[in-house]
Amino acid sequence: MDFLQISLVLVVLLVLAIPMGRYLALAFSLTTTRLDRVFGGVENVIYKVAGIRIADMTWKQYAAGVLMSNIAMVAIAYLLLRLQGVLPGNPSNISGMEPLLSFNTAVSFLTNTNLQHYSGESALSYLSQMMVIIFLMFTTPATGIAVAMAFMRGLTGQRSIGNFYVDLIRSHTRVLIPLAMIVTLLLVSQGVPQTMEPTATATTISGTEQQIARGPVASLVSIKHLGTNGGGFFGVNSSHPFENPTPLSNVIEILSMFLIPASLPFVFGFMAKNRKQGWVIFGAMGMMFLAFLITAYTTEVNGNPALERAGLSQLMGSMEGKEVRFGIAQSALFTAVTTAATTGTVNNMHDTLTPLGGLVPLGEMMLNSVFGGDGVGTVNILMYAILAVFLAGLMVGRTPEFLGHKIEGREMKLIAIAILVHPLIILAPTAIALATEMGTAGISNPGFHGISQVLYEYTSSAANNGSGFEGLGDNTPFWNISTGLVMLFGRYVSIIAMLAVAGSLIAKTPVPETLGTLRTDNSVFLTLLIATVVIVGALTFLPVLALGPIAEWLTIR
């Protein structure tokens, strides 16, 4: 039954992802399409009101648009969080958020990370939930999708990389807003609240009063998954029955967070006018995902040996930290999907996974290219594809080519920066935290699991995922500042580097394909691509994984 549950969800995903890929390629086309007749009128009004010129941009102009718009967003978000105590839309009279936590929260949602060092139902007013959280949950995935489209245009040799503001608006009007409306209604049908009424007061059986938090939950939960955001309305995220009440709502949320990332490889195939290219990218990410999913399910269904020796039955698997309404199968699938798509939402507590089960989300975030978040994950896997082509070219003594473009020193330097920054901003802060914070109240476990907690926090921040091993006491100045900086570097260094690569490639004269050109649309390249991703990831992170989850697993066997 577990196998059938998981298989059905993945089959439905594939059935939806292919037409979604075709739709996205059409929606972001640089030529006039029939979608312009549907959405063009609304979009033209927005362009006129906002003073947007729709002319093509250079990669530098595109990058500047990304940075300037994001700076404006984070400034507004920070002010709203600080002032929420005196602003309207605050029926529960929640006070303003303190400065460093406001910084971390604003940066977290700006970077599509949604790392939460607070509990949403008690720390944010309704105005902040809507004007900061939900607003950024739309704009940041829209930014990621726009960057992905620009990068794919550069790789596939289109006339330009496009216009950032046009792509940003289209991401909202043609993709995120229509999908969010549909998913919101589906979630409401499953019992997810959508109200502006204040916290409800209920009288329990024992006669005491209980405060029940509620609010515009469904609208937030829909975009948190569609936008691969992950930040929950409630502190326990999608484990909460108001965010994720039924097995069907669980499937809706899994499909929502996986739909756009799974469709983007097909967008690449359509843009390249070679569908096999899209299938190779999808196949590489899909095979890695299945390996992680099988590992997560197997380790969790077999239970925890230490608890079994203590006399606790493990016949149902390791159910610690999991919801009975979901069970092992839907919990393991949700865990694998939320970190593959770098969403960060959780329907079970990752801190209570078995050590090897906890290694799965860590590994997916470390590779950061197993589908990944809206846009950015596809950019990362294409970066590895260029690296694979370069390595293959070195082995046969040819100048490497990818889709008719020569890959030369400038492109490889930029890709090397993007590849090296990711482990640097994970391993260096982890080492600093372990050297300075171990033994403090923040790290709840002084053993191998404590290492995993710290490693997970920075890996999640660097991969712009946002989930956490919540045994870590992270609402302190040290964690708020350090993870805030890691999230910024993790988001923008790779975006700028990859836009520069796209600008460099699009300026080059295409070269014709010859008998000596390495084909990138067959099983040989698929194998080479997977090997490149896994080897780079394994060589970089295996030592620290051996100190954390692997060592912990060996101690409980």
Disulfide bonds with the S-S distance in Angstrom:
none
